[in-house]
């Protein structure tokens, strides 16, 4: 059992924004939000971002589906999110922790195969062994075949939308099983970029 506890709640949260590069951005964003089943999470959207909170599997299910529906527009679309668990005093919406593990947005149809690129970074807090945790999750992405190399301040993932989000979820879930008491993960995911892919180091 982890003795270094920042917060007593194991609720996971993600604050994110989606950026469709089109003058129809309001239509695309609102359409994506309306197309996703969110009954098993707490969700709130304001004028800057959207926050989703609940069990890890449901938070990743909802964020993946929202990005998928936005990227289905075919325009260059970017998801910029911060996932967190263990924040001190983080107890709001704990009622959603009682939901079962069955996800509501598993089937994405052709949206699941959209090619994406991602830059993500893990920040395991409250442990001296944070680099071991980070290296372990980089190795896990390599084994899954999604690791695209290292960039400044992040690691790159490449693959279909489903495989990239699977790697993000795997990294987050495995990292929180270590001796870290508070984990933060940032992820920037891009689809339909007109720019050529840059080779990572």
C-alpha positions in Angstrom: 0.0 0.0 0.0 1.3 3.4 -0.9 2.3 5.4 2.3 2.7 8.6 0.4 -0.8 9.8 -0.1 -1.5 13.3 -1.5 -5.3 12.8 -1.7 -7.4 10.0 -0.3 -9.6 9.8 -3.4 -8.7 7.6 -6.4 -10.9 9.6 -8.7 -9.3 10.4 -12.1 -9.8 13.8 -13.8 -8.9 15.2 -17.2 -9.2 18.8 -18.2 -8.9 19.2 -21.9 -9.7 21.4 -24.9 -10.3 20.3 -28.5 -9.2 22.5 -31.4 -10.7 21.8 -34.8 -8.9 24.0 -37.4 -12.1 25.2 -39.1 -14.4 28.1 -39.0 -17.1 25.5 -38.1 -15.2 24.8 -34.8 -18.3 25.5 -32.6 -20.4 23.0 -34.6 -17.6 20.4 -34.5 -16.9 20.7 -30.8 -20.6 20.8 -29.7 -21.4 18.0 -32.0 -18.6 15.8 -30.6 -19.7 16.6 -27.0 -23.3 15.7 -27.9 -22.3 12.4 -29.6 -20.6 10.8 -26.6 -22.2 8.8 -23.8 -21.2 10.5 -20.5 -23.6 8.9 -18.0 -20.7 7.3 -16.0 -18.6 10.5 -15.5 -19.0 14.0 -14.1 -18.5 16.4 -17.0 -18.5 20.2 -17.2 -17.7 22.5 -20.1 -16.9 26.2 -19.7 -15.6 28.9 -22.1 -12.1 27.6 -21.9 -12.1 23.8 -21.5 -14.0 20.7 -20.5 -13.4 18.7 -17.3 -14.3 15.0 -17.0 -14.0 13.1 -13.7 -14.7 9.5 -12.6 -13.1 6.1 -12.8 -10.0 5.9 -15.0 -11.5 3.7 -17.7 -14.5 6.0 -18.1 -12.4 9.2 -18.2 -10.3 7.7 -21.0 -13.3 6.3 -22.8 -15.0 9.7 -22.8 -12.0 11.8 -23.8 -11.0 9.3 -26.6 -14.6 9.4 -28.0 -14.9 13.2 -27.9 -11.6 13.5 -29.8 -12.7 10.8 -32.2 -16.0 12.5 -33.1 -14.3 15.9 -33.5 -11.5 14.4 -35.7 -14.2 12.6 -37.8 -14.9 16.1 -39.3 -11.8 15.5 -41.4 -10.1 18.8 -40.5 -6.9 19.1 -38.6 -8.0 18.5 -35.0 -5.9 18.7 -31.8 -6.7 17.4 -28.3 -4.8 19.0 -25.4 -5.5 17.4 -22.1 -4.1 17.0 -18.6 -5.0 13.8 -16.7 -4.6 13.6 -12.9 -5.1 11.3 -9.9 -4.2 11.9 -6.2 -4.6 15.7 -6.1 -4.8 16.8 -2.4 -8.4 17.3 -1.3 -9.8 16.1 -4.6 -13.1 14.5 -3.7 -15.8 16.3 -5.8 -17.9 13.9 -7.8 -16.7 10.8 -5.9 -20.2 9.3 -6.4 -19.1 8.4 -9.9 -16.5 6.0 -8.4 -19.4 3.6 -7.7 -20.1 3.0 -11.4 -19.2 -0.4 -12.9 -16.3 -0.8 -15.3 -18.3 -1.3 -18.5 -17.4 1.6 -20.9 -20.1 3.2 -23.0 -18.2 4.4 -26.0 -16.2 1.3 -26.9 -17.4 1.2 -30.5 -16.1 4.1 -32.6 -16.6 2.6 -36.0 -14.3 4.0 -38.7 -13.3 6.8 -36.3 -11.1 4.3 -34.4 -8.7 4.0 -37.4 -8.0 7.7 -37.8 -4.2 8.1 -37.9 -2.9 10.2 -35.0 0.3 11.6 -33.6 0.7 12.3 -29.9 3.2 13.9 -27.5 2.7 12.9 -23.9 4.6 13.4 -20.6 4.2 11.6 -17.3 4.8 13.4 -14.0 4.9 10.9 -11.0 4.8 13.1 -7.9 5.8 12.1 -4.3 8.4 9.5 -5.3 12.2 9.6 -5.7 11.9 7.0 -8.4 10.0 9.0 -11.0 12.4 8.4 -13.8 12.1 4.7 -13.4 8.4 5.0 -13.7 8.7 7.1 -16.8 11.2 4.8 -18.5 9.0 1.9 -17.7 6.0 3.4 -19.5 8.1 4.4 -22.5 9.2 0.8 -22.7 5.6 -0.3 -22.5 4.8 1.9 -25.5 7.7 0.5 -27.4 6.4 -3.0 -26.8 2.9 -2.0 -28.1 4.5 -0.6 -31.2 3.2 3.0 -30.7 6.4 4.7 -29.5 7.5 7.3 -32.0 10.7 8.5 -30.3 11.7 11.1 -27.8 11.2 14.9 -28.2 12.0 17.7 -25.8 9.9 17.4 -22.7 7.8 14.5 -24.0 7.6 11.2 -25.7 5.9 10.6 -29.0 3.2 8.1 -30.0 2.1 7.3 -33.5 -0.7 5.0 -34.7 -4.5 4.8 -35.1 -6.6 6.8 -32.7 -7.6 3.7 -30.8 -4.0 2.4 -30.3 -2.6 5.8 -29.3 -5.3 6.3 -26.6 -4.8 2.7 -25.5 -1.1 3.5 -24.9 -2.0 6.6 -23.0 -4.4 4.8 -20.8 -2.0 1.9 -20.2 0.8 4.3 -19.2 -1.4 6.2 -16.8 -3.0 3.1 -15.2 0.3 1.3 -14.8 2.1 4.4 -13.4 -0.6 4.8 -10.7 0.1 1.3 -9.5 3.7 2.3 -8.5 4.7 4.2 -5.4 3.7 7.6 -6.8 1.1 9.4 -4.7 0.0 12.0 -7.2 0.3 11.4 -11.0 -0.2 13.9 -13.8 0.0 13.1 -17.5 -0.2 15.6 -20.3 -1.2 14.6 -23.8 -1.4 16.5 -27.1 -3.0 14.4 -29.8 -3.3 15.5 -33.4 -5.2 14.1 -36.4 -5.2 15.2 -40.1 -2.3 17.5 -39.7 -1.1 19.1 -43.0 2.5 19.1 -41.7 4.8 16.2 -42.6 5.7 14.0 -39.6 9.0 15.0 -38.0 11.4 12.2 -37.2 11.9 11.9 -33.4 15.2 11.3 -31.8 
